[in-house]
Amino acid sequence: MTTDYQTTQATQAAEEKPLKSPCVSICALDEEDVCVGCFRTAAEITHWRSYDNTERRAVLALARERASKVNPFF
């Protein structure tokens, strides 16, 4: 059984614009295959266009985590 809340969430998700890439045009991978500009892995960068917003948010969270290990001010 679907609730009105679930229907509203599904409608909002369908209408939501795709999250933009966090690319900052500093495209260089480190020895761990992580971009030193946006902190995404090569695989995450490659698959970004095929991800839905839920997957993109997860990638962004991982990228923030990676960035904070390198620079605590992120």
N, C-alpha and C positions, 0 to 999 in steps of 0.2 A: 504494500500500500504506500503510495507516494503522498507526502504531506505538501501543503502549500509552500512551506519553507523550502523543501527540497526542489520543488518546481521553480520557485523564484531563484534559488541558487543555480540551477541548471540553466535557466534563461539568462541570468547575468553572466555566467561563464561563457555561454555561446555568443553573447554580444560584446564581451570584453575584447579590447584590442590586444594584439600580441605584444608582450613585453619587448622592449628594444634591447638589442645586443649591448653588452657593457664594454664593447671594444673601444679602446682609446687610441687606436692607431700606433701603438708601440708593440708591434707583432714580432716577438722573439720568444722562443721556447727555451726554458732552462734545462738542466740535465735530467729533471724529473718530468719533462714534457708538459710543463705548466707555463703559460704565457706570462711574461714579466709585466705586461701592461694591464691585463684584465683578470689574471689569476685563474683562468679556466684551463682545463687540460685540452690537449689537441683533439681528443675525442669529443669533448663538450663543445668546442668551437665548431667542429665538423658537423655535428648533429643539431646545432642550435635551431636551425630553420625547421626541423621536423618536430621539435619539442612543443608541447602545449604549455600554457602558462604555469601550470602546476609544476611541470618538469623544469621550466626555466627558473622558477622561484627556488627550487631545490639547488640548481646549479649556482645561482647567485649566492645562496647561503654558503655553499661550499667554497665559492670563490672568496667571499668575505672572510671565511675562516682561514683560508690559505694566506690571504693578504695580511691578516692580523698576526700571523706567525712571523712574517717578514718585517712588518711595520706596525707596532702597537697602536699607532694613531689612526688606523683604519677603523 
